[in-house]
């Protein structure tokens, strides 16, 4: 069981293989989420201009 945890149930192994970007400790979770939401607060999705309008039938 110890061998399994070291090989497969370890976030550092997954990070080393590139499956995840970053290992976040529980005490760092709230500040990272808050900073991410603050960054996205002013983001607006720009839509491409309309190619065709509504035509009357």
Wavefront OBJ file of the C-alpha trace (Angstrom):
o trace
v 0.000 0.000 0.000
v 2.876 2.356 0.776
v 4.450 1.615 -2.602
v 1.141 2.359 -4.382
v 0.779 5.703 -2.605
v 4.302 6.715 -3.519
v 3.821 5.811 -7.193
v 0.206 6.691 -7.980
v -1.552 8.574 -5.160
v 1.017 11.348 -5.075
v 0.306 14.758 -6.670
v 4.007 15.429 -7.174
v 4.358 12.437 -9.495
v 1.476 13.743 -11.634
v 3.010 17.233 -11.664
v 6.360 15.806 -12.683
v 4.757 13.988 -15.601
v 2.970 17.158 -16.708
v -0.571 15.979 -15.980
v -1.214 18.933 -13.656
v 0.236 22.436 -13.641
v 0.595 23.155 -9.950
v 0.149 21.476 -6.572
v -1.851 23.801 -4.322
v -1.694 23.430 -0.571
v -5.019 23.745 1.278
v -3.998 26.977 3.030
v -3.272 28.568 -0.379
v -6.560 27.590 -2.038
v -8.736 30.546 -1.018
v -6.228 33.283 -1.961
v -5.578 31.676 -5.359
v -9.287 31.384 -6.128
v -9.891 34.990 -5.048
v -7.059 36.314 -7.203
v -8.315 34.319 -10.191
v -11.853 35.632 -9.780
v -10.568 39.206 -9.385
v -8.638 38.818 -12.621
v -11.732 37.538 -14.461
v -14.067 40.189 -13.037
v -13.342 42.722 -15.772
v -13.007 40.222 -18.617
v -15.501 40.658 -21.413
v -16.089 38.212 -24.210
v -15.814 39.944 -27.553
v -18.084 38.600 -30.218
v -17.338 38.758 -33.931
v -19.464 41.221 -35.918
v -22.715 39.890 -37.354
v -22.468 38.815 -40.967
v -26.173 38.850 -41.695
v -29.150 40.597 -40.185
v -32.717 39.349 -39.918
v -34.437 39.521 -43.250
v -38.178 39.897 -43.547
v -39.956 36.987 -45.163
l 1 2 3 4 5 6 7 8 9 10 11 12 13 14 15 16 17 18 19 20 21 22 23 24 25 26 27 28 29 30 31 32 33 34 35 36 37 38 39 40 41 42 43 44 45 46 47 48 49 50 51 52 53 54 55 56 57
